[in-house]
Amino acid sequence: MDRCVFAIGVFCALRTAELFGLRWEGWQGPYLMITSTAFEGHFQEYKLKTAESRALVPIPDLVQPILSTWHQVCSETEPCTLMFATEGKGLLKGQSVPFDSTNFLERRIHPIADKLGIPRRLVTFQGMRRTVGTDLHFHGTLKDAQASLRHKSAKTTANVYMQAVPESVRAALNARTEAVFRAASRKADSGERVAPDKSSPEFRDKKPKVQTTTISKS
């Protein structure tokens, strides 16, 4: 379940409340249909942020098997049941309720971020959503990003989710990403955690370039 939540958060650009309000009836093959939301563990049936939020959300091909696997092992898969549920407390004890997103991050995702040395403030579902908007600038058009994020106006997509930064920042991010992947590969081969090599070029000072590109706010 955790893997499925994380995959949808990272690749499908859902709002936090939309993700934890998903019901199995919303799984429409290669798409997700948003019909309800959940806020601080409270289910909100048919309450969405905007009319555009009701648009079908494409599920990337590599994410579909993850969702399918969760469906196979999930104990409750009736159309009206929550896709990601936990047991309620107090008056709701014994009932299935949505996860509180803050609790989910703190208990399921932040411990992993801590082990990887990633600041917790950078690991949020909103951050995941905005990262999709950023990356789609390089893999599609502004309209593609607007449709994926389900914004009413492309101005919101461009002005809020995409910001101009020096090209040197993107170069640094690329170097950092490559270092992380190399470290992960070495860890997989050796069975040990290996820190990135600080003598490698990505750790050396570089003069910033004037050219700009586009990313989102963290």
N, C-alpha and C positions, 0 to 999 in steps of 0.2 A: 504494500500500500504506500509506504513512504517513497519508494522509487517512482511510483505512478504519480503521486502528488508533485514530486520534484520535477519529473519530466514534463508534466503539463505546465507547471509554473515557468520552467525555463524555456520551453519551445512553443507554447500555445498563446502566450501573452494575455492570459486571463487576469482580471482584477482579483484581488485577494478574496473578496466576498463572493465573487462568481465561482471561484475554484472550490471553496468549501461549501457552497450551496448546490453543487452538482448532484443530480439524481441520475439513476441508471437510465431513465427514460430520455435523458439528454444525450445519451451516446447513440449517435445516428451513423454508424459505420465509420466512414472517414471524417466525420464532423462531430462537433459538440454543439448542442443546442442549449443555450442559456435560458432557463425559465424562472429561476429563483436565485436568491443569494443567502448568505449567512454572515451575520455581524456579531463578533464577540461570542460565538457559540450559540447564537439564536437564529433559528431558521426563519427566513422571510420569503414566503411563497409568492411568486409572481411579482416581486419587487425588484426592479432593475434600475440602474442609474439613468439610462436614456433609452429611447426607442431603438436607436442603432445598436444597443447592446444585445438585442434579440437576434442579430444576424448570426448565421451559422459560422462556427469557428473551425477552420481546417485543422485536422490532426496530421502532423508530418508523418510520412511513411515509417520512419524509424521509431516513432513513438507509439504507433498503433499496436504493435505486438506487446508493448509494456502494459497498455491498457487492457488488452485482451487477456493477458496472463493474470492481471489482478481480478478481472471478471471471473475467471475460472476458479480462483481460490477464495474469493470473497464469500462469506457465509450468507449474506443477504443481497440478492440481485434483482428483487422485484422492481418493476419500473418506477414505483413511487418512493423507493428507499434511497437513502443518501449513498453516494459513491464512496465518500470518505466519512465514516461515522465513528464516534466514540461513545462510551457509556455515560449517561448523565449522572449528576450528583444531586443531593438534596431531594427536592420534590420531583426531580426528573430521574431519580435513581432507577436503573433497570430499563430505561428507554434509550433509544439511539438518538444522539444529538450531533450537530456539526462540531468539528474541532474549533476551538478558539485559535485563531491564526497565530497569535502571540505565543501561546503555550506550545503550539506545534513547532514553531521556529526554535523556541528555547529548549525543548526536550528532544526533538528529532534531528534538527539541522545544525543548530549552533554548536553542539558538541563536536560534530565533524569539522565545522569551520575552525573551531579552536585547535583541533589536532593539525589542521593544515596551515595554521597561522594566519587565517583570514579574519580581519576585524568583523565582529558581529554586525556592526552598523551597515556593512556593505552587503550583508546577506539578508535581503527582504524580498517578498514576493513582488512588491512594487518595483524594486530594482531589477528583478528578472524581467518584468513586463517592459520596462523602459529599455533594457538591453536588447530585446527583440526589435523595438522600434529603431534603435541605433543600427543594429546589424542589417536590417532590411534595406537601409540606405545603400549598402554595398552589394546587396543581392537582388534588389528589385527597384521599384519606383516609389515615389512618395505616395502615390495612390495605393500601391500594394501595402505599404506600411499603414496607411489610414484604414484600409479595409481590415487588416489583421488586428489592429488595435480597436476597431469599431468606433472611431471618432466621428462625430457629426461633421466636423470641419477639418480639412487638411491643415489649416493654420495651427490647430492644437497639436497635431502630429509634428509639424515642422518647428514651431516656436517653443513648445514646452518639452518635447521628448528628444529634440535634436539641437545640439549646441555646437558652435564653431570652436575648435581648439587647434593649437599648433600641430603641424605634421609630425613634429618630434615626439609628441605625446602618443600618437598612434604607433610610431616606430617603437617606442618604449613598451607599449602594451603588447605589440607583436613579439618583441624580444622576451618579455616576461611570460607570455603564453607559451612560446616555444620552450622556454626553460622549464615551465611547469610540466609540459608534456614529456620532455626528456627525463625529468626527475621521476615522473610517474612510470615511465618505461623502465628506468633502471630499478625502481622499487619492485616492479612486477618481476623482473629478471632475478633479482637478488633476494627478494622477500623482506627487504629492509627499506625504511624510509631514507631517501637520499636527498639532502638539501641541494638546491641549485648551486652550480659552481660560480663563486663570486669573482673568479678571475676571468670569466668569460666576457665577451664583448658587450653583452647587454648590461653589465654592471659598470662599465666605464663611462666617464662623463662624455657627453656629446653636445655640440653646439646646436641650439634649437634652430629649426628652419622657419621661414616666414609663411610658407604654404599652409593652408588650413584644410581640415576635413570636418566631418560631422559625427558627433556621438551624443548620447543623452546625458542628462544629469544623473548622478548616482543617488 
